[in-house]
């Protein structure tokens, strides 16, 4: 244990690695005043990776040496990209199987393309893998994935996959990231021509997808219609997250300071859903569909302030240490948790803990940020 503690202290990033650990401990403390202990323990079990992975990465001596001197960080990022590709291939395979069995072309859209995973999570991971591959293709020739032609093919496959999944939150956050990345090319890399070409290609891809992929157009139009209905105070469908967010805000008012405890989120939301006659929400035990609101329900406004502070400190660390990929990941994560409670499922918790730990401790910068 002394060796592990010594390794942790020698790790220059140990304070940042502790941030999700503290967040987990706050959730664990809330179990004291949580009424549903069984649900609370189960929730803490799902989030356990937030505690284990950062501590392992920070205290395992051999792992720390390898990731800082033997290129293990790049290999772990490659493992993430490979994992995303395997999932995409499996999902396309399942969609093709359904198509052959009479499901029609709808088998290649939305939830059918995320058979074993939550579609929003897959979309976020796919968009991150896409941006890593794109950055390597443009600026990091020594980290090309297999070869540049195959890498271009993978990028195109992932772009098509994102649009076919057509998850509003991940797709919107990825589109918002593109002009920011174009600005990075222009300002940091001084590549004016490349920035212009990149911007034009992005605009053409978005316009083409909206015009010719019917599902994308329908999703955009449907979102705008639902927002307009809210402003006109009409009854929106249950799938409209605005309704769920209003229920969450109403729930928060009763226990604003410390929240209801990690095990009582569903028990706190369901009575409000019943008041609004949202029986489907009660039947499916819907959460807040927003990580910030969910955190506030769990551990109150104080816990939410810490959660936001944690994200800000990680962002500051990534900016000061020129960790571009970590910044891209944080941007996608911060935007996506506006629409999903990503730290409530194992696939979201493990993905965040893995990427945060690896990208934080990795010493090789993959693109300086000015």
Secondary structure as GFF3:
##gff-version 3
##sequence-region A 1 370
A	DSSP	alpha_helix	2	10	.	.	.	ID=ss1
A	DSSP	alpha_helix	14	29	.	.	.	ID=ss2
A	DSSP	three_ten_helix	30	32	.	.	.	ID=ss3
A	DSSP	alpha_helix	37	46	.	.	.	ID=ss4
A	DSSP	alpha_helix	49	59	.	.	.	ID=ss5
A	DSSP	alpha_helix	61	69	.	.	.	ID=ss6
A	DSSP	alpha_helix	72	98	.	.	.	ID=ss7
A	DSSP	pi_helix	99	103	.	.	.	ID=ss8
A	DSSP	three_ten_helix	105	108	.	.	.	ID=ss9
A	DSSP	three_ten_helix	110	113	.	.	.	ID=ss10
A	DSSP	alpha_helix	119	139	.	.	.	ID=ss11
A	DSSP	three_ten_helix	141	143	.	.	.	ID=ss12
A	DSSP	alpha_helix	148	165	.	.	.	ID=ss13
A	DSSP	alpha_helix	168	187	.	.	.	ID=ss14
A	DSSP	alpha_helix	192	212	.	.	.	ID=ss15
A	DSSP	alpha_helix	214	231	.	.	.	ID=ss16
A	DSSP	alpha_helix	241	252	.	.	.	ID=ss17
A	DSSP	three_ten_helix	253	255	.	.	.	ID=ss18
A	DSSP	alpha_helix	265	275	.	.	.	ID=ss19
A	DSSP	alpha_helix	279	283	.	.	.	ID=ss20
A	DSSP	alpha_helix	291	320	.	.	.	ID=ss21
A	DSSP	alpha_helix	324	336	.	.	.	ID=ss22
A	DSSP	three_ten_helix	342	344	.	.	.	ID=ss23
A	DSSP	alpha_helix	346	361	.	.	.	ID=ss24
###
